[in-house]
């Protein structure tokens, strides 16, 4: 009987670890430890607004998936780039200038683009909350021509 309980506990522990890893709980701890020695991987709406006023070299990229892209709601100065093709367009960016990436909510899509750019030597950050947070905090938008 004791042997069955041991196996049950072991199996339950493995399932919990697997679920935690899949949900990102374990990965987030790892990323936080790595990011503590580097520039944060995200930037707030307020900080981006300030940076846009002072840094004319800032590269802002709208990385919303094509199905989510709305050309009438773009952060001024941003260029739309397909996030599924980051390897193709990353070379057109200037590695000496900071890059801010945003998607709809500032999670998976922009994080994947930022991760790719950072691995390629760029100083890149994602906009916390994405375009939705930008609009909620009354950030200006423009129509992309």
C-alpha positions as CSV (number, residue, x, y, z in Angstrom):
1,X,0.0,0.0,0.0
2,X,2.8,2.4,0.9
3,X,4.4,1.8,-2.6
4,X,1.1,2.9,-4.3
5,X,1.0,6.2,-2.4
6,X,4.7,6.9,-3.2
7,X,4.0,6.5,-6.9
8,X,0.8,8.5,-6.7
9,X,2.7,11.4,-5.0
10,X,5.5,11.2,-7.5
11,X,3.1,11.2,-10.4
12,X,1.2,14.1,-8.9
13,X,4.4,16.1,-8.4
14,X,5.4,15.5,-12.0
15,X,2.0,16.6,-13.3
16,X,2.2,19.8,-11.2
17,X,5.6,20.7,-12.5
18,X,4.5,20.0,-16.1
19,X,1.5,22.2,-15.7
20,X,3.5,25.0,-14.1
21,X,6.1,24.9,-16.9
22,X,3.4,24.9,-19.5
23,X,1.7,27.9,-18.0
24,X,5.0,29.8,-17.8
25,X,5.3,30.0,-14.0
26,X,8.7,28.2,-14.0
27,X,9.9,30.0,-17.2
28,X,9.0,33.4,-15.8
29,X,11.2,32.8,-12.7
30,X,14.1,31.9,-15.0
31,X,13.5,34.9,-17.3
32,X,13.3,37.3,-14.3
33,X,16.6,36.1,-13.0
34,X,18.2,36.5,-16.4
35,X,16.6,39.9,-17.0
36,X,17.8,41.3,-13.7
37,X,21.2,41.9,-15.2
38,X,19.9,43.3,-18.5
39,X,17.5,46.0,-19.4
40,X,13.9,45.1,-18.7
41,X,12.1,43.3,-21.5
42,X,9.1,45.6,-21.2
43,X,8.3,49.3,-21.1
44,X,5.2,51.0,-19.7
45,X,2.9,53.3,-21.7
46,X,4.0,56.3,-19.6
47,X,7.7,55.5,-20.2
48,X,7.2,55.1,-23.9
49,X,5.3,58.4,-24.1
50,X,8.2,60.1,-22.4
51,X,10.8,58.3,-24.5
52,X,9.0,59.3,-27.7
53,X,9.3,63.0,-26.7
54,X,13.1,62.8,-26.1
55,X,14.5,60.0,-28.4
56,X,14.1,60.7,-32.1
57,X,16.1,57.5,-32.8
58,X,13.5,55.2,-31.3
59,X,12.3,52.4,-33.6
60,X,8.6,51.5,-32.8
61,X,7.3,48.4,-34.5
62,X,3.6,47.3,-34.6
63,X,3.9,43.5,-34.5
64,X,0.2,42.7,-34.4
65,X,-0.8,39.6,-36.4
66,X,-2.3,40.6,-39.7
67,X,-5.7,39.4,-38.6
68,X,-5.5,41.9,-35.6
69,X,-3.9,44.8,-37.4
70,X,-5.9,48.0,-37.8
71,X,-4.1,50.6,-39.9
72,X,-6.3,53.4,-38.4
73,X,-5.1,52.7,-34.8
74,X,-1.2,52.8,-35.0
75,X,1.2,54.5,-32.6
76,X,2.6,57.6,-34.4
77,X,5.9,56.8,-36.0
78,X,5.4,53.0,-35.8
79,X,5.9,50.7,-38.7
80,X,3.9,47.5,-39.1
81,X,5.9,44.3,-39.5
82,X,4.6,40.8,-39.7
83,X,5.7,39.1,-36.4
84,X,5.8,35.7,-38.1
85,X,8.6,37.0,-40.4
86,X,10.8,38.7,-37.9
87,X,13.9,36.9,-39.2
88,X,13.3,38.5,-42.6
89,X,12.8,42.1,-41.5
90,X,15.0,42.3,-38.4
91,X,18.0,43.2,-40.6
92,X,16.3,46.4,-41.7
93,X,16.5,47.7,-38.1
94,X,19.4,49.7,-36.7
95,X,21.1,47.8,-33.9
96,X,22.4,51.0,-32.4
97,X,18.9,52.4,-31.8
98,X,16.4,51.1,-29.2
99,X,13.4,49.1,-30.5
100,X,9.9,49.0,-28.9
101,X,7.6,46.3,-30.1
102,X,3.8,46.2,-29.5
103,X,1.0,43.8,-30.3
104,X,-2.6,43.8,-29.2
105,X,-2.1,43.1,-25.5
106,X,1.7,43.0,-25.1
107,X,2.1,39.4,-24.3
108,X,3.0,36.4,-26.5
109,X,3.4,37.9,-29.9
110,X,5.5,40.9,-28.9
111,X,7.4,38.9,-26.4
112,X,8.4,36.4,-29.1
113,X,9.6,39.2,-31.4
114,X,11.5,40.9,-28.6
115,X,13.2,37.6,-27.7
116,X,14.3,37.1,-31.3
117,X,15.6,40.7,-31.6
118,X,17.5,40.4,-28.3
119,X,19.1,37.2,-29.4
120,X,20.1,39.0,-32.6
121,X,21.8,41.8,-30.6
122,X,19.1,44.5,-30.5
123,X,18.1,46.5,-27.5
124,X,14.4,45.7,-27.7
125,X,11.4,46.0,-25.3
126,X,7.7,45.2,-25.6
127,X,5.0,47.6,-24.7
128,X,3.3,46.5,-21.5
129,X,-0.4,46.1,-22.3
130,X,0.1,46.5,-26.1
131,X,-2.0,48.9,-28.2
132,X,-5.0,48.3,-26.0
133,X,-3.3,49.7,-23.0
134,X,-1.9,52.5,-25.1
135,X,-5.4,53.5,-26.2
136,X,-6.8,53.1,-22.7
137,X,-4.2,55.6,-21.4
138,X,-5.1,58.0,-24.2
139,X,-2.0,57.5,-26.2
140,X,-2.2,59.1,-29.6
141,X,-2.9,57.0,-32.6
142,X,-2.7,57.7,-36.3
143,X,-3.6,56.0,-39.6
144,X,-0.7,54.1,-41.3
145,X,-0.5,55.2,-44.9
